[in-house]
Amino acid sequence: MIKKSGRTSQILPAVVFMMLVAGCNRSTSVADILKDPARFSGKDVSIQGTVSNSFSAFGNGIFEVDDSTGQMWVYSQNFGVPSNGTRVTITGRIEQGFSVAGRSYGIILRETEPYR
């Protein structure tokens, strides 16, 4: 019995660590997305950073997120727009050739979940 208890005490921390890592929200750097947008196009990704240049009207809007590796525009439809200077995690789908209100954005993250 002592032998099993010792083995359990070695395995348990590893299992707990794996569960914690699996539950963590992994974010992608803006630089990686901008370097190879085709790799991420049409896929859901999460980015973390600070909001700047936010504009909204009627529950929709667009804002820029800076994660210190680069800046990316985020289109929010019915999720609201965070204030400038807010630190956020955004999950959405990468799209290319996006236009809003007559302005074109080369690569954009279309928000698919409320920001955190």
N, C-alpha and C positions, 0 to 999 in steps of 0.2 A: 504494500500500500504506500509506503514511503516513496518508493520509486515512481509510482504513478503520480503522486502529488507533486514531485519535483518536475516531472515532465509537463504536467498541466501548468505549473507556474511558468514554464518556459514558453509554452504555446499560447496561453491566454493573452499575454501582452501583444504578441504578433497578430492575433485575430482582432483584438480591439483596435490596433493601429490600422489594419487593413479596412475595417469598417469605417473608421473616421476618415481615412483618405477617400474612400469610395463616396462618402457623403459630402465631401467638400465640393464647392462650386468652382470648377476650373475656369479661369479666364484666359483669353487669348490676347496677346499684345496687339495693339493697333499696327505697329510696325510689321508684324508677321502677316496681318491681313493685307496691308497695302503693298507688301513685297510680292505677294502671290494671290491676288484676289480670286482668280479662277479656282484655286484650291478650296476656298471657303464659299464661293458663290452658291446661293440657294440652300446653304446649311445654317442651322442655328448655332450661334456662338455667344459667349458672354465676354464683355469687356468691363474693366473697372477704371474709373478715372474721375476727373473733376469737370463739372459742367461749365461751359462758357458759351456765349452767343446764343441764348435761348429765345425762341419766338413761338408764340402760340395764339390760337384763336379757336373758339368753339370746341375745346377739348382735344384739338389736334395741334401738332406743332413740330418744330425741328430744333435740335440743339446739338452743340458740338461737345464731344468728350475728349479730354486730353489725358492720356495715361502715362505721360513722360517719355513714351517712345514715339508718339505721333498723335495726330488729331483725327477724329472721325465724326461725321455727321450722323445723327440718329433721328429717324422719323418716328414720331409717336402718334398713333391714331387711337384716340379714346383712352389713353393711359395718363394723360396730363404731361406737363413739362416741368422738370425740376428747375429751381432757381439757379442763377449763375453762382458758382463757387461751391455748389453741393457736391459731395463725394458720392458716387453712385456705382452700382453694378447693373449693367444693362444686358438683357438677353434678347436676341433677335436674329433675324435672317439677313445675311449679306446679299445686297442687290447692287447691280451695276447699271449705270445710265439712268438714274432716277431724277425726275423733275417734280418740283413743288412750286406752285405759284409763279410759273414762268422762269424759274431758276433751275439750272441743271447741276446735279451733284454726281460726280463720277462713280464713287463707291459710297454706299450708305448702309447703315444697319437699321432695318425696319423692326422696331420693337415688337416682340411677340408676347412679352410678359411685363407686368408692371415693374418699374425700376425699384431697386432696393437701395 
